[in-house]
Amino acid sequence: MQHQVISVDQSTQSTKALLFAEDGKLLGMSSVQHPQIYPKEGWVEHDPELLYANTVKVIGDVVKANKGKDVEYSLALTNQRETVIVWNKVTGKPVANAVVWQCMRGKDICDDLRAKGCNALIQERSGLLIDPYFSASGAKWILDNVDGARAAAERGELLMGTVECWLIWKLTGGKVHATDYTNASRTLLFNIHTLDWDDDLLALFTIPRSMMADPRPCDAFYGETTVEGLFPKAIPIAGVLGDSHGALAGQMCFGEGLGKATYGTGSSVMVNIGEGCATPPEGLVTSVGFAALGKVFYAFEGNIHCTGATITWLKDKLHLIGSAGEIEGFATAVPDNGGVYFVPAFAGLGAPWWHPEVKAQICGLTLGSSKEHVCRAALESIAFQVSDLVNAMTGSAGISLKEIRVDGGPTKNKFLMQFQSDLLQVPVVRSEVEDASAFGAFVMNGFARGKWASFEEATSVWNGEEPVKPQSYDKVDKAYEGWKAAVKQLIK
């Protein structure tokens, strides 16, 4: 009987299930989108029950497409990080919608902690900066503002966690409340040195420890599930990690100094710094990169709030394009951006700037500016922001990248990849598997089941496409200077 791995990628915009053979070959996929909920300006929510229902649906889709084959399955999970859910462990119901990582409702909580001088303690313990991007302020907001939530939490009736916690809890029928080290390290509540929840950090955010999940390595077993009766016999859940960490593992960045850039709704640039936990360069953070085969690897990371989301905004709000694929044609219809710069700070500016109060801006417009210039500026903004992070890492930390491995939907855009390579002056290598996060979860599942005994063995299942090599730098260098000037106008 052959074994196949169902790797679920529950992301900000959609939920996917990818079916992998043991050799890493993609056998099937199902995807379903979910709506973004905007109850107030700057707030972003998801419906937790819908996230779970969609997870069950896409798993069912790939299994039904495989019907009649003699197969045993296991399940791996990767997920949008920082998005936080609070639910009642007795009723099994969320007390509120999920607070998404883009949501700004925790800004006042974070501002108050900064004013009290808590940043040094929080950064030393968690590796992170105080920001509503991370989970803790959203969880605290729910406890402080949802009727009865604080009292229920104090009675030990409520649980909290990032999305994988919720999915594991639901899939196991409430038997397992667990998280992995990578997701835990994105909450502002986890001590990345002790690999456990930190009582002082929990106290700062007034979150009872009884709400917290059991933290485990990425290649651990996380229980069993029938997926609401889809399987007559329960299958194991093995291999869990946050989506950016999944991409780091999925791109086989197992060695110190290897880095990747994930282009999604937002973007993450992450570099493996080895088994030693180091203080990050200014504006960046340190997280658990991944934990497998008895080892814990740390990573420097910078997060961009809006990259792919910028293209979605042009499509859904301004109706400048009919689909994401159209933008490249418009962008390449003009020789340059015409002096137009798009700073997509829809959820504030993330790393390395960290100005949550800043609003998005399109600047440099003249009567000669066109839709094509705006589309080109939007694409260029993605590459500019990734370059900001890479330059912060290489300039301050002394890390030299020989190449950058990339994944995510926007990497299909040839103009964007060439522009990125020109800016960084290193080859850009795209994985043959577009969904590198799901592939990383598949790899962790293999480690959990003993499929590979070493990181070197696991690399045998990865292949990269032909590198995009850098071309002329002078023109893009001038454009980059214009970008930096546009950002500085916003953060004065």
C-alpha positions, -999 to 999 in steps of 0.1 A, spaced: 0 0 0 14 34 -9 15 63 14 4 98 4 4 131 23 -24 156 24 -8 189 31 -33 216 40 -22 253 35 -47 275 54 -37 310 42 -51 345 45 -71 344 12 -79 307 8 -76 271 20 -58 245 -1 -52 208 2 -23 194 -18 -18 157 -23 18 146 -24 34 112 -32 63 101 -11 87 113 -37 73 149 -35 53 147 -67 21 167 -66 -8 144 -73 -38 167 -68 -50 199 -53 -82 216 -42 -86 252 -32 -114 274 -19 -114 311 -10 -129 327 20 -141 363 25 -122 390 43 -144 407 69 -138 444 75 -161 455 104 -143 488 110 -116 508 93 -83 490 99 -99 459 113 -97 425 95 -115 393 105 -121 357 94 -149 334 103 -132 305 122 -160 280 115 -157 287 78 -119 282 79 -125 247 94 -154 239 70 -132 248 41 -104 227 54 -127 197 56 -140 204 21 -106 206 4 -93 175 21 -125 157 10 -120 169 -26 -85 155 -30 -94 122 -14 -125 117 -35 -104 124 -66 -82 96 -55 -110 72 -49 -104 35 -57 -66 36 -51 -50 15 -24 -36 44 -4 -30 52 33 -29 89 42 -14 112 68 -22 149 72 2 179 75 -7 215 82 7 249 74 -12 282 81 -14 319 80 5 330 111 -3 355 139 -41 354 131 -56 345 165 -88 327 176 -104 324 210 -130 297 216 -150 280 243 -137 245 250 -170 234 264 -193 246 236 -166 243 209 -176 277 196 -154 308 189 -163 337 211 -155 361 182 -143 361 147 -105 355 142 -84 386 145 -63 385 113 -26 395 113 -34 426 92 -59 439 119 -49 471 137 -74 469 166 -45 461 190 -26 493 182 -36 510 215 -26 480 235 8 479 218 13 517 222 6 514 259 32 487 264 57 507 245 50 537 266 56 516 297 90 506 284 82 469 278 98 466 243 133 455 255 118 426 277 94 415 250 121 415 223 146 397 245 122 369 254 101 366 222 125 379 195 97 401 183 88 438 183 57 451 200 32 454 171 -5 445 165 8 424 136 15 396 162 -12 376 180 -11 388 216 -28 422 213 -56 406 193 -62 380 219 -62 406 247 -86 427 228 -111 399 225 -108 391 263 -113 428 272 -141 436 247 -162 406 241 -190 403 267 -182 376 293 -149 366 276 -125 377 304 -146 360 331 -148 328 311 -111 328 305 -104 333 342 -127 303 349 -105 282 325 -133 278 299 -116 295 270 -87 284 247 -67 305 223 -44 299 195 -33 306 160 -51 290 131 -34 256 132 -43 253 169 -80 257 160 -78 233 131 -60 206 152 -85 210 180 -114 207 156 -99 178 136 -92 158 168 -127 164 182 -113 187 209 -88 161 222 -56 180 212 -48 216 219 -13 220 205 8 243 185 43 241 170 73 262 179 72 283 148 36 295 152 41 300 189 71 322 182 49 346 164 25 354 192 46 378 215 39 353 243 65 325 236 100 325 250 122 314 221 151 305 244 131 281 267 107 271 239 77 276 263 51 302 271 66 330 291 47 339 323 59 375 323 48 380 287 14 364 294 10 388 324 18 418 303 -10 409 279 -32 396 308 -37 362 291 -43 332 315 -18 304 309 -47 279 309 -57 292 275 -24 282 259 -17 252 236 10 226 241 41 237 220 58 209 200 85 206 173 74 209 137 80 172 130 59 159 160 27 140 159 -4 161 166 -31 136 171 -54 116 148 -85 126 128 -112 110 107 -119 145 92 -156 145 101 -160 108 91 -143 111 57 -119 83 68 -133 51 83 -101 48 103 -84 78 119 -52 91 101 -23 108 118 -17 146 119 21 150 116 41 180 104 29 214 114 45 249 109 36 284 100 35 292 63 66 313 60 85 287 80 70 260 58 84 279 28 119 280 44 118 242 49 100 237 15 128 256 -2 153 234 16 170 263 34 184 239 60 218 255 62 229 286 79 228 316 56 202 302 32 172 325 26 138 326 10 112 352 0 75 342 1 52 364 -21 17 360 -8 -10 384 5 20 398 24 55 387 21 81 372 44 119 373 39 136 348 61 172 337 65 183 306 85 209 318 111 216 283 125 210 268 159 221 298 179 195 325 188 209 359 178 197 395 182 183 406 149 193 437 130 172 468 137 137 466 123 138 428 119 128 400 143 141 366 153 118 336 152 121 298 154 128 290 118 118 253 122 124 225 146 130 190 133 152 159 138 159 170 174 173 204 163 159 239 165 170 264 139 164 301 143 158 327 116 160 364 110 128 376 94 111 407 81 75 408 72 57 430 46 21 436 52 9 441 16 24 426 -15 0 403 -33 -28 422 -15 -18 453 -34 -26 436 -67 -59 423 -52 -67 459 -42 -61 472 -77 -84 445 -90 -112 445 -65 -113 481 -53 -100 503 -82 -110 478 -110 -78 487 -129 -73 451 -138 -96 422 -143 -73 395 -129 -39 394 -112 -24 380 -144 -33 411 -164 -10 434 -144 22 423 -161 10 434 -195 1 468 -183 34 472 -163 56 463 -193 36 486 -217 57 515 -203 95 517 -202 96 528 -165 73 539 -137 73 575 -149 82 588 -115 51 571 -99 57 553 -66 31 531 -47 38 527 -10 11 500 -1 9 507 36 -27 496 38 -20 480 72 9 503 82 45 498 72 61 466 85 97 457 86 122 473 85 103 505 91 76 495 116 52 524 114 18 510 119 1 544 117 12 551 81 -14 550 54 -9 538 18 1 564 -8 6 567 -46 29 596 -52 46 613 -82 14 614 -103 13 639 -131 -12 645 -160 10 622 -180 6 593 -155 -15 564 -167 -30 531 -155 1 514 -168 24 535 -146 3 528 -115 3 490 -123 41 491 -128 46 510 -95 24 485 -77 46 456 -89 78 475 -83 67 482 -47 67 444 -40 103 441 -51 113 473 -34 100 461 0 117 427 -4 149 445 -11 145 467 20 145 435 41 174 418 23 195 449 25 188 452 62 198 416 68 229 417 47 240 452 57 236 449 95 241 412 101 269 405 76 250 378 58 258 374 21 232 358 0 244 339 -31 208 334 -43 173 339 -30 147 312 -33 112 324 -39 77 310 -38 41 322 -40 16 332 -67 33 365 -77 65 347 -86 47 337 -119 51 374 -129 82 374 -151 86 412 -149 85 411 -110 111 383 -108 135 400 -132 131 434 -114 137 416 -81 169 400 -94 181 433 -108 176 450 -75 193 424 -54 220 415 -80 216 378 -71 199 350 -90 163 344 -81 153 307 -80 117 296 -80 107 262 -67 90 239 -91 63 235 -64 46 269 -63 31 262 -29 64 259 -10 47 263 24 26 232 18 57 214 5 75 223 38 47 208 58 50 177 36 87 176 44 81 179 82 55 151 79 82 129 63 106 136 92 79 128 117 72 94 100 109 86 96 109 89 58 142 108 59 168 105 86 187 137 77 181 171 61 204 160 32 181 131 24 151 154 22 167 177 -4 164 149 -29 127 157 -35 133 194 -43 139 210 -77 143 246 -86 135 262 -120 161 279 -141 174 309 -121 165 345 -131 198 362 -133 204 399 -127 208 423 -156 215 460 -156 216 477 -122 219 514 -129 183 520 -140 168 500 -111 192 516 -86 178 551 -96 143 537 -92 152 523 -58 164 557 -46 130 571 -56 113 545 -36 133 552 -5 125 589 -8 88 581 -11 88 560 21 107 587 40 80 613 31 55 591 49 75 584 81 87 619 89 
